């Protein structure tokens, strides 16, 4: 029976006596260091594709679960949060999808989706403008 060593916390292998195991461990080590240093998704640009391809996807997934976002990296979710915060302070303001996209630093398609998903907040007015509403205040006024 072969003895087992822990070459990486996510991978138990037989005694490393062949070149493939050594390459795989080196690749895992390089990917782990890049993820810890650069965060996601920038780590991908720091590791050659041939090295990334050596590491099984389940190991990469485990490593990325708790990876920090890359410095200066923004996601569409960050933009949505920025827009929704801004909306709360700018009731009755008229805005366009383009203005919302610039405000949240997101694509216009994402801004259109926000507007479409929240017709209670973004009420269509003339042209391409939307009026920002407070849905809670509107419901309260409708009850009276």
MODELLER restraints for C-alpha pairs under 7 A, 6 or more apart:
rsr = mdl.restraints
at = mdl.atoms
rsr.add(forms.Gaussian(group=physical.xy_distance, feature=features.Distance(at['CA:2:A'], at['CA:14:A']), mean=6.13, stdev=0.5))
rsr.add(forms.Gaussian(group=physical.xy_distance, feature=features.Distance(at['CA:2:A'], at['CA:15:A']), mean=6.96, stdev=0.5))
rsr.add(forms.Gaussian(group=physical.xy_distance, feature=features.Distance(at['CA:3:A'], at['CA:14:A']), mean=5.98, stdev=0.5))
rsr.add(forms.Gaussian(group=physical.xy_distance, feature=features.Distance(at['CA:3:A'], at['CA:15:A']), mean=5.95, stdev=0.5))
rsr.add(forms.Gaussian(group=physical.xy_distance, feature=features.Distance(at['CA:4:A'], at['CA:12:A']), mean=6.77, stdev=0.5))
rsr.add(forms.Gaussian(group=physical.xy_distance, feature=features.Distance(at['CA:4:A'], at['CA:13:A']), mean=5.82, stdev=0.5))
rsr.add(forms.Gaussian(group=physical.xy_distance, feature=features.Distance(at['CA:4:A'], at['CA:14:A']), mean=4.55, stdev=0.5))
rsr.add(forms.Gaussian(group=physical.xy_distance, feature=features.Distance(at['CA:4:A'], at['CA:15:A']), mean=5.61, stdev=0.5))
rsr.add(forms.Gaussian(group=physical.xy_distance, feature=features.Distance(at['CA:5:A'], at['CA:12:A']), mean=6.23, stdev=0.5))
rsr.add(forms.Gaussian(group=physical.xy_distance, feature=features.Distance(at['CA:5:A'], at['CA:13:A']), mean=6.03, stdev=0.5))
rsr.add(forms.Gaussian(group=physical.xy_distance, feature=features.Distance(at['CA:5:A'], at['CA:14:A']), mean=6.27, stdev=0.5))
rsr.add(forms.Gaussian(group=physical.xy_distance, feature=features.Distance(at['CA:5:A'], at['CA:15:A']), mean=6.06, stdev=0.5))
rsr.add(forms.Gaussian(group=physical.xy_distance, feature=features.Distance(at['CA:6:A'], at['CA:12:A']), mean=4.97, stdev=0.5))
rsr.add(forms.Gaussian(group=physical.xy_distance, feature=features.Distance(at['CA:6:A'], at['CA:13:A']), mean=6.61, stdev=0.5))
rsr.add(forms.Gaussian(group=physical.xy_distance, feature=features.Distance(at['CA:7:A'], at['CA:13:A']), mean=6.80, stdev=0.5))
rsr.add(forms.Gaussian(group=physical.xy_distance, feature=features.Distance(at['CA:7:A'], at['CA:25:A']), mean=6.68, stdev=0.5))
rsr.add(forms.Gaussian(group=physical.xy_distance, feature=features.Distance(at['CA:10:A'], at['CA:59:A']), mean=6.56, stdev=0.5))
rsr.add(forms.Gaussian(group=physical.xy_distance, feature=features.Distance(at['CA:16:A'], at['CA:22:A']), mean=6.77, stdev=0.5))
rsr.add(forms.Gaussian(group=physical.xy_distance, feature=features.Distance(at['CA:24:A'], at['CA:54:A']), mean=6.18, stdev=0.5))
rsr.add(forms.Gaussian(group=physical.xy_distance, feature=features.Distance(at['CA:24:A'], at['CA:55:A']), mean=6.54, stdev=0.5))
rsr.add(forms.Gaussian(group=physical.xy_distance, feature=features.Distance(at['CA:27:A'], at['CA:51:A']), mean=5.42, stdev=0.5))
rsr.add(forms.Gaussian(group=physical.xy_distance, feature=features.Distance(at['CA:27:A'], at['CA:54:A']), mean=6.46, stdev=0.5))
rsr.add(forms.Gaussian(group=physical.xy_distance, feature=features.Distance(at['CA:27:A'], at['CA:55:A']), mean=6.30, stdev=0.5))
rsr.add(forms.Gaussian(group=physical.xy_distance, feature=features.Distance(at['CA:28:A'], at['CA:55:A']), mean=5.94, stdev=0.5))
rsr.add(forms.Gaussian(group=physical.xy_distance, feature=features.Distance(at['CA:31:A'], at['CA:47:A']), mean=6.73, stdev=0.5))
rsr.add(forms.Gaussian(group=physical.xy_distance, feature=features.Distance(at['CA:31:A'], at['CA:52:A']), mean=6.91, stdev=0.5))
rsr.add(forms.Gaussian(group=physical.xy_distance, feature=features.Distance(at['CA:32:A'], at['CA:63:A']), mean=6.86, stdev=0.5))
rsr.add(forms.Gaussian(group=physical.xy_distance, feature=features.Distance(at['CA:34:A'], at['CA:43:A']), mean=5.19, stdev=0.5))
rsr.add(forms.Gaussian(group=physical.xy_distance, feature=features.Distance(at['CA:34:A'], at['CA:46:A']), mean=6.65, stdev=0.5))
rsr.add(forms.Gaussian(group=physical.xy_distance, feature=features.Distance(at['CA:35:A'], at['CA:43:A']), mean=5.24, stdev=0.5))
rsr.add(forms.Gaussian(group=physical.xy_distance, feature=features.Distance(at['CA:35:A'], at['CA:67:A']), mean=6.60, stdev=0.5))
rsr.add(forms.Gaussian(group=physical.xy_distance, feature=features.Distance(at['CA:36:A'], at['CA:67:A']), mean=6.83, stdev=0.5))
rsr.add(forms.Gaussian(group=physical.xy_distance, feature=features.Distance(at['CA:38:A'], at['CA:70:A']), mean=5.72, stdev=0.5))
rsr.add(forms.Gaussian(group=physical.xy_distance, feature=features.Distance(at['CA:39:A'], at['CA:67:A']), mean=5.82, stdev=0.5))
rsr.add(forms.Gaussian(group=physical.xy_distance, feature=features.Distance(at['CA:39:A'], at['CA:68:A']), mean=5.03, stdev=0.5))
rsr.add(forms.Gaussian(group=physical.xy_distance, feature=features.Distance(at['CA:39:A'], at['CA:69:A']), mean=5.05, stdev=0.5))
rsr.add(forms.Gaussian(group=physical.xy_distance, feature=features.Distance(at['CA:39:A'], at['CA:70:A']), mean=4.33, stdev=0.5))
rsr.add(forms.Gaussian(group=physical.xy_distance, feature=features.Distance(at['CA:40:A'], at['CA:67:A']), mean=6.39, stdev=0.5))
rsr.add(forms.Gaussian(group=physical.xy_distance, feature=features.Distance(at['CA:40:A'], at['CA:68:A']), mean=6.38, stdev=0.5))
rsr.add(forms.Gaussian(group=physical.xy_distance, feature=features.Distance(at['CA:40:A'], at['CA:69:A']), mean=4.96, stdev=0.5))
rsr.add(forms.Gaussian(group=physical.xy_distance, feature=features.Distance(at['CA:40:A'], at['CA:70:A']), mean=5.17, stdev=0.5))
rsr.add(forms.Gaussian(group=physical.xy_distance, feature=features.Distance(at['CA:41:A'], at['CA:70:A']), mean=6.31, stdev=0.5))
rsr.add(forms.Gaussian(group=physical.xy_distance, feature=features.Distance(at['CA:42:A'], at['CA:70:A']), mean=5.97, stdev=0.5))
rsr.add(forms.Gaussian(group=physical.xy_distance, feature=features.Distance(at['CA:76:A'], at['CA:106:A']), mean=5.89, stdev=0.5))
rsr.add(forms.Gaussian(group=physical.xy_distance, feature=features.Distance(at['CA:79:A'], at['CA:104:A']), mean=4.07, stdev=0.5))
rsr.add(forms.Gaussian(group=physical.xy_distance, feature=features.Distance(at['CA:79:A'], at['CA:105:A']), mean=5.87, stdev=0.5))
rsr.add(forms.Gaussian(group=physical.xy_distance, feature=features.Distance(at['CA:79:A'], at['CA:106:A']), mean=5.88, stdev=0.5))
rsr.add(forms.Gaussian(group=physical.xy_distance, feature=features.Distance(at['CA:80:A'], at['CA:104:A']), mean=6.36, stdev=0.5))
rsr.add(forms.Gaussian(group=physical.xy_distance, feature=features.Distance(at['CA:82:A'], at['CA:104:A']), mean=5.63, stdev=0.5))
rsr.add(forms.Gaussian(group=physical.xy_distance, feature=features.Distance(at['CA:83:A'], at['CA:100:A']), mean=6.81, stdev=0.5))
rsr.add(forms.Gaussian(group=physical.xy_distance, feature=features.Distance(at['CA:83:A'], at['CA:103:A']), mean=6.68, stdev=0.5))
rsr.add(forms.Gaussian(group=physical.xy_distance, feature=features.Distance(at['CA:83:A'], at['CA:104:A']), mean=5.50, stdev=0.5))
rsr.add(forms.Gaussian(group=physical.xy_distance, feature=features.Distance(at['CA:87:A'], at['CA:132:A']), mean=6.74, stdev=0.5))
rsr.add(forms.Gaussian(group=physical.xy_distance, feature=features.Distance(at['CA:91:A'], at['CA:132:A']), mean=5.18, stdev=0.5))
rsr.add(forms.Gaussian(group=physical.xy_distance, feature=features.Distance(at['CA:91:A'], at['CA:133:A']), mean=5.41, stdev=0.5))
rsr.add(forms.Gaussian(group=physical.xy_distance, feature=features.Distance(at['CA:91:A'], at['CA:134:A']), mean=6.38, stdev=0.5))
rsr.add(forms.Gaussian(group=physical.xy_distance, feature=features.Distance(at['CA:92:A'], at['CA:131:A']), mean=5.61, stdev=0.5))
rsr.add(forms.Gaussian(group=physical.xy_distance, feature=features.Distance(at['CA:92:A'], at['CA:132:A']), mean=4.93, stdev=0.5))
rsr.add(forms.Gaussian(group=physical.xy_distance, feature=features.Distance(at['CA:92:A'], at['CA:133:A']), mean=5.76, stdev=0.5))
rsr.add(forms.Gaussian(group=physical.xy_distance, feature=features.Distance(at['CA:93:A'], at['CA:131:A']), mean=5.69, stdev=0.5))
rsr.add(forms.Gaussian(group=physical.xy_distance, feature=features.Distance(at['CA:93:A'], at['CA:132:A']), mean=5.51, stdev=0.5))
rsr.add(forms.Gaussian(group=physical.xy_distance, feature=features.Distance(at['CA:94:A'], at['CA:129:A']), mean=6.05, stdev=0.5))
rsr.add(forms.Gaussian(group=physical.xy_distance, feature=features.Distance(at['CA:94:A'], at['CA:130:A']), mean=5.46, stdev=0.5))
rsr.add(forms.Gaussian(group=physical.xy_distance, feature=features.Distance(at['CA:94:A'], at['CA:131:A']), mean=4.58, stdev=0.5))
rsr.add(forms.Gaussian(group=physical.xy_distance, feature=features.Distance(at['CA:94:A'], at['CA:132:A']), mean=6.47, stdev=0.5))
rsr.add(forms.Gaussian(group=physical.xy_distance, feature=features.Distance(at['CA:95:A'], at['CA:129:A']), mean=5.36, stdev=0.5))
rsr.add(forms.Gaussian(group=physical.xy_distance, feature=features.Distance(at['CA:95:A'], at['CA:130:A']), mean=5.34, stdev=0.5))
rsr.add(forms.Gaussian(group=physical.xy_distance, feature=features.Distance(at['CA:95:A'], at['CA:131:A']), mean=6.52, stdev=0.5))
rsr.add(forms.Gaussian(group=physical.xy_distance, feature=features.Distance(at['CA:96:A'], at['CA:128:A']), mean=5.90, stdev=0.5))
rsr.add(forms.Gaussian(group=physical.xy_distance, feature=features.Distance(at['CA:96:A'], at['CA:129:A']), mean=4.76, stdev=0.5))
rsr.add(forms.Gaussian(group=physical.xy_distance, feature=features.Distance(at['CA:96:A'], at['CA:130:A']), mean=6.12, stdev=0.5))
rsr.add(forms.Gaussian(group=physical.xy_distance, feature=features.Distance(at['CA:97:A'], at['CA:108:A']), mean=6.36, stdev=0.5))
rsr.add(forms.Gaussian(group=physical.xy_distance, feature=features.Distance(at['CA:97:A'], at['CA:111:A']), mean=5.85, stdev=0.5))
rsr.add(forms.Gaussian(group=physical.xy_distance, feature=features.Distance(at['CA:97:A'], at['CA:112:A']), mean=6.02, stdev=0.5))
rsr.add(forms.Gaussian(group=physical.xy_distance, feature=features.Distance(at['CA:98:A'], at['CA:108:A']), mean=5.99, stdev=0.5))
rsr.add(forms.Gaussian(group=physical.xy_distance, feature=features.Distance(at['CA:100:A'], at['CA:111:A']), mean=6.13, stdev=0.5))
rsr.add(forms.Gaussian(group=physical.xy_distance, feature=features.Distance(at['CA:101:A'], at['CA:107:A']), mean=5.65, stdev=0.5))
rsr.add(forms.Gaussian(group=physical.xy_distance, feature=features.Distance(at['CA:101:A'], at['CA:108:A']), mean=5.19, stdev=0.5))
rsr.add(forms.Gaussian(group=physical.xy_distance, feature=features.Distance(at['CA:101:A'], at['CA:111:A']), mean=5.36, stdev=0.5))
rsr.add(forms.Gaussian(group=physical.xy_distance, feature=features.Distance(at['CA:115:A'], at['CA:122:A']), mean=5.78, stdev=0.5))
rsr.add(forms.Gaussian(group=physical.xy_distance, feature=features.Distance(at['CA:120:A'], at['CA:133:A']), mean=6.98, stdev=0.5))
rsr.add(forms.Gaussian(group=physical.xy_distance, feature=features.Distance(at['CA:120:A'], at['CA:135:A']), mean=5.65, stdev=0.5))
rsr.add(forms.Gaussian(group=physical.xy_distance, feature=features.Distance(at['CA:121:A'], at['CA:132:A']), mean=5.46, stdev=0.5))
rsr.add(forms.Gaussian(group=physical.xy_distance, feature=features.Distance(at['CA:121:A'], at['CA:133:A']), mean=4.71, stdev=0.5))
rsr.add(forms.Gaussian(group=physical.xy_distance, feature=features.Distance(at['CA:121:A'], at['CA:134:A']), mean=6.10, stdev=0.5))
rsr.add(forms.Gaussian(group=physical.xy_distance, feature=features.Distance(at['CA:121:A'], at['CA:135:A']), mean=6.06, stdev=0.5))
rsr.add(forms.Gaussian(group=physical.xy_distance, feature=features.Distance(at['CA:122:A'], at['CA:130:A']), mean=5.48, stdev=0.5))
rsr.add(forms.Gaussian(group=physical.xy_distance, feature=features.Distance(at['CA:122:A'], at['CA:131:A']), mean=5.59, stdev=0.5))
rsr.add(forms.Gaussian(group=physical.xy_distance, feature=features.Distance(at['CA:122:A'], at['CA:132:A']), mean=5.01, stdev=0.5))
rsr.add(forms.Gaussian(group=physical.xy_distance, feature=features.Distance(at['CA:122:A'], at['CA:133:A']), mean=6.34, stdev=0.5))
rsr.add(forms.Gaussian(group=physical.xy_distance, feature=features.Distance(at['CA:123:A'], at['CA:130:A']), mean=5.21, stdev=0.5))
rsr.add(forms.Gaussian(group=physical.xy_distance, feature=features.Distance(at['CA:123:A'], at['CA:131:A']), mean=5.08, stdev=0.5))
rsr.add(forms.Gaussian(group=physical.xy_distance, feature=features.Distance(at['CA:123:A'], at['CA:132:A']), mean=6.50, stdev=0.5))
rsr.add(forms.Gaussian(group=physical.xy_distance, feature=features.Distance(at['CA:124:A'], at['CA:130:A']), mean=4.53, stdev=0.5))
rsr.add(forms.Gaussian(group=physical.xy_distance, feature=features.Distance(at['CA:124:A'], at['CA:131:A']), mean=6.42, stdev=0.5))
rsr.add(forms.Gaussian(group=physical.xy_distance, feature=features.Distance(at['CA:125:A'], at['CA:131:A']), mean=6.46, stdev=0.5))
